[in-house]
Amino acid sequence: MGKLIILLGDLNCDMLKPTPGSASLIKTTKELNLNQLIKSPTRITESSQTLVDVIFVSSPRLVVNSGVIETCISDHFPVYVSLKLKTDKSPPNYITTRSYNKYDPDLFAIDLASNRDRLVSIFRMDNVDEKLTIFNEIFLNTLDKHAPVKTIKVRGKSCPFITPEIKASMIKRDQLHSLFRKTRNYYQSVVYSKEPKLVAEEFNHFFSTIGVNAAKKASTLIQDPSVYPARNLSDVNRTDNSYPEENDRFSFTPVSCSEIRNIILAMPSNKSPGKDKVSMRVIKHSLPVILGPLTDIINCSLSSSSFPIAWKEAEVIPLLKDGNHEEASNNRPLSLLTFLSKICEKVALNQFGSYLMKNKKLSTHQSGNKKHHSCETLNLLTGDTILKAMDGKLVTALILIDLSKAFDSVNHTSLLTKLSNVGASPSVVKWFESYLTGRTQSVRIGSTVSTPLPVSYGVPQGAILSPLLFSIYTNDLPSSVVHHSKLESYVDDSKILLSFTMTIDSYLTYDQHITNLVSSCMNSLCQINRVKKCFDKEALTLIVSALVMNKMFYCFNGLVKHFVYQH
């Protein structure tokens, strides 16, 4: 059969005695070409010695050692066998990247500069997409000559500090955790279970429809009669009347070559490239040649309120949060964008962010993506708020909110409205509309890439502008919570704090507290009784539930029963 068969256990048949049962077992195992390795007794008592624990193998040549271990733990001795086996190697992992083995920065810059006539022609064009098409054609064709895109097998680097003893310990560790590694290693599980292309397509479909599904849930929430928001949910997408004056609105201004140079040099060179496989290191090497055309493309984008189509293509890498790797919902999509698009985003972020900070357009409740703010400062603020309430003899209730798929479910229409509310001019709003709409994404798993799909909701995770856009999207969140409460946020995690009084006597009997509660409820019931004829039964039940029962459910929660019944 070619496969190693191992049969072991307590068969409850003494192999030392020629009984009909043992004879039948020996005959059957011989027909199956199985060899019994254990020859000595495995169960010894004061009156008997039997061999009932056996090990059968189909390939005796693989056996290194076998036998019985005599212990006093049980009346059955453990049996063992050592086999000489070859471990299965993990399938090789391939990635598509640029090969820089023969790359020379100086030769690349010289070769790129030889196309100066075509690069200069970019300045004479008016359409930003045409400008970028010429730029990409020149840049990528030249780069392909010096650093071609190849699919290579990933190999582990040799480590000279790993001694044979350490290597042996690592092998033993891997053997003990083989099952864990198989379930943990994403790429291996993909190879074992499904076609990589199929998995990539499934992930891409899930990630591209997150926002659509979230919008459907939000629309049903508006119609839910059991939800009583502080504001009418249908009014969230409406514009308010707090627009800034026309002269106070923000508009983009042209950037200089020196500004673009400073932005590029400040960007880290070790980040993963986007779909074009152009690293930031290559952009920095070619900066003297491409600085002028690139600055012109960015200025054209800002002035024409048009974000280039080629910069809207994202390559998504699934990052596991928890659970099974093959479940798309357990992964967070990380968008890999071209570095050229990030440079343009950085220009928009610097200008628009400075305007918002200078004019104090953003709510102070958001601590995420702000200088001198962090999770630690937010926790200090929360603790200080609770301590101040305690000094004032108040009790503080804390509600923790985590927005699921927050960045992926941003509604573009609502976001554009809120951009206008914080002071963006119509041309800037149009630029952001061009930036958000018409995007496509494909999922990459190893070297397998899915077909692109359109994205109609959300802001790309991994984009430079996304944190600011999400802050603007949730800028009016404090106005949606209960009055007299305090809301603090760190990106998509929020805390609502509400401090209130509670009368507690020295014996913790809650007598005065319950007395006040009864008085308040009786007062509400008397007022309801006076107008009960004006409402039908359903409305009356709702009023009593809101004004009376909610107080009782809240105040009686956690009290000992006899405290309630005696009142």
Rosetta blueprint (number, residue, H / E / L):
1 M L
2 G L
3 K L
4 L L
5 I L
6 I E
7 L E
8 L E
9 G E
10 D E
11 L L
12 N L
13 C L
14 D L
15 M L
16 L L
17 K L
18 P L
19 T L
20 P H
21 G H
22 S H
23 A H
24 S H
25 L H
26 I H
27 K H
28 T H
29 T H
30 K H
31 E H
32 L L
33 N L
34 L L
35 N E
36 Q E
37 L L
38 I L
39 K L
40 S L
41 P L
42 T L
43 R E
44 I E
45 T L
46 E L
47 S L
48 S L
49 Q E
50 T E
51 L L
52 V L
53 D E
54 V E
55 I E
56 F E
57 V E
58 S L
59 S L
60 P H
61 R H
62 L H
63 V E
64 V E
65 N E
66 S E
67 G E
68 V E
69 I L
70 E L
71 T L
72 C L
73 I L
74 S L
75 D L
76 H E
77 F L
78 P L
79 V E
80 Y E
81 V E
82 S E
83 L E
84 K L
85 L L
86 K L
87 T L
88 D L
89 K L
90 S L
91 P L
92 P L
93 N L
94 Y E
95 I E
96 T E
97 T E
98 R E
99 S L
100 Y L
101 N L
102 K L
103 Y L
104 D L
105 P H
106 D H
107 L H
108 F H
109 A H
110 I H
111 D H
112 L H
113 A H
114 S L
115 N L
116 R H
117 D H
118 R H
119 L H
120 V H
121 S H
122 I H
123 F H
124 R H
125 M L
126 D L
127 N L
128 V H
129 D H
130 E H
131 K H
132 L H
133 T H
134 I H
135 F H
136 N H
137 E H
138 I H
139 F H
140 L H
141 N H
142 T H
143 L H
144 D H
145 K H
146 H H
147 A L
148 P L
149 V E
150 K E
151 T E
152 I E
153 K E
154 V L
155 R L
156 G L
157 K L
158 S L
159 C L
160 P L
161 F L
162 I L
163 T L
164 P H
165 E H
166 I H
167 K H
168 A H
169 S H
170 M H
171 I H
172 K H
173 R H
174 D H
175 Q H
176 L H
177 H L
178 S H
179 L H
180 F H
181 R H
182 K H
183 T H
184 R H
185 N L
186 Y H
187 Y H
188 Q H
189 S H
190 V H
191 V H
192 Y H
193 S H
194 K L
195 E L
196 P H
197 K H
198 L H
199 V H
200 A H
201 E H
202 E H
203 F H
204 N H
205 H H
206 F H
207 F H
208 S H
209 T L
210 I H
211 G H
212 V H
213 N H
214 A H
215 A H
216 K H
217 K H
218 A H
219 S H
220 T H
221 L H
222 I H
223 Q L
224 D L
225 P L
226 S L
227 V L
228 Y L
229 P L
230 A L
231 R L
232 N L
233 L H
234 S H
235 D H
236 V L
237 N L
238 R L
239 T L
240 D L
241 N L
242 S L
243 Y L
244 P L
245 E L
246 E H
247 N H
248 D H
249 R L
250 F E
251 S L
252 F L
253 T L
254 P L
255 V L
256 S L
257 C H
258 S H
259 E H
260 I H
261 R H
262 N H
263 I H
264 I H
265 L H
266 A H
267 M L
268 P L
269 S L
270 N L
271 K L
272 S L
273 P L
274 G L
275 K L
276 D L
277 K L
278 V L
279 S L
280 M H
281 R H
282 V H
283 I H
284 K H
285 H H
286 S L
287 L H
288 P H
289 V H
290 I H
291 L H
292 G H
293 P H
294 L H
295 T H
296 D H
297 I H
298 I H
299 N H
300 C H
301 S H
302 L H
303 S H
304 S H
305 S L
306 S L
307 F L
308 P L
309 I H
310 A H
311 W H
312 K H
313 E E
314 A E
315 E E
316 V E
317 I E
318 P E
319 L E
320 L E
321 K L
322 D L
323 G L
324 N L
325 H L
326 E L
327 E L
328 A H
329 S H
330 N H
331 N E
332 R E
333 P E
334 L E
335 S E
336 L E
337 L L
338 T L
339 F H
340 L H
341 S H
342 K H
343 I H
344 C H
345 E H
346 K H
347 V H
348 A H
349 L H
350 N H
351 Q H
352 F H
353 G H
354 S H
355 Y H
356 L H
357 M H
358 K H
359 N L
360 K L
361 K L
362 L L
363 S L
364 T L
365 H L
366 Q E
367 S L
368 G L
369 N L
370 K L
371 K L
372 H L
373 H L
374 S L
375 C H
376 E H
377 T H
378 L H
379 N H
380 L H
381 L H
382 T H
383 G H
384 D H
385 T H
386 I H
387 L H
388 K H
389 A H
390 M H
391 D H
392 G L
393 K L
394 L L
395 V E
396 T E
397 A E
398 L E
399 I E
400 L E
401 I E
402 D E
403 L L
404 S L
405 K L
406 A L
407 F H
408 D H
409 S H
410 V L
411 N L
412 H H
413 T H
414 S H
415 L H
416 L H
417 T H
418 K H
419 L H
420 S H
421 N H
422 V L
423 G L
424 A E
425 S L
426 P H
427 S H
428 V H
429 V H
430 K H
431 W H
432 F H
433 E H
434 S H
435 Y H
436 L H
437 T L
438 G L
439 R E
440 T E
441 Q E
442 S E
443 V E
444 R E
445 I E
446 G L
447 S L
448 T E
449 V E
450 S L
451 T L
452 P L
453 L E
454 P E
455 V E
456 S L
457 Y L
458 G L
459 V L
460 P L
461 Q L
462 G L
463 A L
464 I L
465 L L
466 S H
467 P H
468 L H
469 L H
470 F H
471 S H
472 I H
473 Y H
474 T L
475 N L
476 D L
477 L H
478 P H
479 S H
480 S H
481 V L
482 V L
483 H L
484 H L
485 S L
486 K E
487 L E
488 E E
489 S E
490 Y E
491 V L
492 D L
493 D E
494 S E
495 K E
496 I E
497 L E
498 L E
499 S E
500 F E
501 T L
502 M L
503 T L
504 I L
505 D L
506 S L
507 Y L
508 L L
509 T L
510 Y L
511 D H
512 Q H
513 H H
514 I H
515 T H
516 N H
517 L H
518 V H
519 S H
520 S H
521 C H
522 M H
523 N H
524 S H
525 L H
526 C H
527 Q H
528 I H
529 N H
530 R H
531 V L
532 K H
533 K H
534 C H
535 F L
536 D L
537 K H
538 E H
539 A H
540 L H
541 T H
542 L H
543 I H
544 V H
545 S H
546 A H
547 L H
548 V H
549 M H
550 N H
551 K H
552 M H
553 F H
554 Y H
555 C H
556 F H
557 N L
558 G L
559 L L
560 V L
561 K H
562 H H
563 F H
564 V H
565 Y H
566 Q L
567 H L
